[in-house]
Amino acid sequence: MQTCLEKEKSLPVVAEVDVLVAGGGPAGVGAALGAARNGAKTMLIEQANCLGGMATSGMMSHWCGGTESPLLDEIFARTKASPLLPPATSERAAGWATAHEAQKTALQELLLEAGVTLQYHTRIAGAVVEAGCVKGVITESKSGREVILAHTVIDATGDGDAAAAAGAEFVLGRPEDNVCQPVTLMFRIGGVDHERAAFPGSFESRIDLPKGEIQTLGHEHLPFPAGHVLLYPAPLPGEVCVNMTNVIGIDGTSVRDLTRAEIVCREQMVRIIRFLREFVPGYENCYAVTSASNVGVRETRHFKALYELAEFDIVEAKLFDDWIATRNLFNFDIHSLKGPGLDEHGAQHKFRSKGKYSIPFRCCIPQKLDGLLLSGRNIDGTHKAHSNFRVMPICLNIGQGVGTAAALAARHKIAARDVDVREVQKLLMQAGIQP
């Protein structure tokens, strides 16, 4: 490969904080609020123009999972009260279905009220590492390359961009072959008659329609690797969130793969709308309203931390001594790595566990780096366990716990790995979290 030498230059340090959160999705929102509400000078940087990540700019249909979270309840309440919603539909936006625009503003209000400094349109370009300790990150934006220093950096980017730049060890996707779950471009459609419409909510949802069973029709008439039918009522009248585009064999850390995925998904959108009009009652007059700002990437880097969360930890509903996120519940939502539908190792309707499980702090502490914590789907976990904890409410919970720990590390002027987790748990319980 031909190369060019980039000219060396000094970079301005534009901010120095106690806690720097990279990424403004649910994991980053939870981390920033956990840190700021516990007294830390906190800054959050985000590559998009809003907070929420997959919940908002990613246009996810709903917050899935059975998580108990006072913070999530607070987000729902703030979203419900948003003047951006029509009064007649605000009740429907109070729960798990996502009102995207209202939630963007609600999340921003919560972080600003907590004293978090926000900076949008900012990407991670590198990390500042000294003697095995992350001291900050190098950013890239319209303002050029800049440095933000922090006592603790929390990587909530999903893909772990800051951790990777710092040299943290990771495995990409499934360990045996590095294959990752498929990617999806979410979109919303309008013109749907909700009274007559079908809403299959899982791969295993079977609905008989006049022209056949809905999943069978999808497999027969949609272009491979699309083929499953997942439709969710949106909070606004006549609108539905569509989770049906599907691209396999994508490395979400490759710009060329991401570009290919965007192209394929937009081609699939046309076929999907035609399919819905022809085969699904209530959708005869549907049309595209808007699509997500980027494809939703389910899986990329799994970082090596002090503990790897496994599927049996989830099924056994373990409460770890060093818990920082509790009462999490979801299924093994592994989308097929070969085409549409559920992977052979996944479990939705047939998922069984002994109850709700916890996330240990050890999963969030990189093995060989100080000054860095992991938050969200990039924590240490197996491919199968990851399919469970990757969902937004659980990522929010992880973020709140990690952010609280980072605030204590700054307060006591110690490394985050040396924080007394019992002190973290005390603060989390004061915030309403129960073990």
ABEGO torsion letter per residue (X at the ends): XBBBBBBBBBBBBABBBABBBBEABAAAAAAAAAAAAAGBBBBBBBABABBGEAABAAGBABBBEABBBAAAAAAAAAAAABAABBAAAAAAAABABBBAAAAAAAAAAAAAAAGBBBBBGBBBAEBBBBGGBBAEBBBBBAAEBBBBBBABBBBAAGAGAAAAAAGBBBBBEBAAAGBBBBBBBBBBBBGBBAAABBBBABAABBBBBAAEBAAAAAAAABBOABGBBBBBBBABBGBBBBBABBBBGBBAABAAAAAAAAAAAAAAAAAAAAAAAAABBGAAABBBABBBABBBBABBBBBBBABBBBAAAAAAGBBBAABABBGBBBBBBBBBAAEBEBBAABBBAABBBAEBBBBBAAAABBAABBGBBBBEAABBBBAAAAAAAABAAAAAAAAAAAAAAAAAAAAAGBBAAABBAAAAAAAAAAAGBBX
